[in-house]
Amino acid sequence: FDWFGDLNEPRAMVIVALAFQMGFPRLNQFKNMIAALADEDYEKASVELMDSKFARQVPARAERLAKIILTGDWD
């Protein structure tokens, strides 16, 4: 992703964690979240993450990761 280097460390680590957990091909299917991240629209990116099968499967983890995307902070 061209925009990955522009992310701060917490947001970048969310993408790394998602790629590790799901694999890059599956992560790459998160088109709306990826587009929002490219546009630096972190609110939309967090909403898109929560509107996913991943979030339905692991809701607590998805909420933590979405909050990091939204705020750019670890906590």
Secondary structure, 3 states (H helix, E strand, C coil): CHHHHHCCHHHHHHHHHHHHHHCHHHHCCCHHHHHHHHCCCHHHHHHHHHCCHHHHHCHHHHHHHHHHHHHCCCC
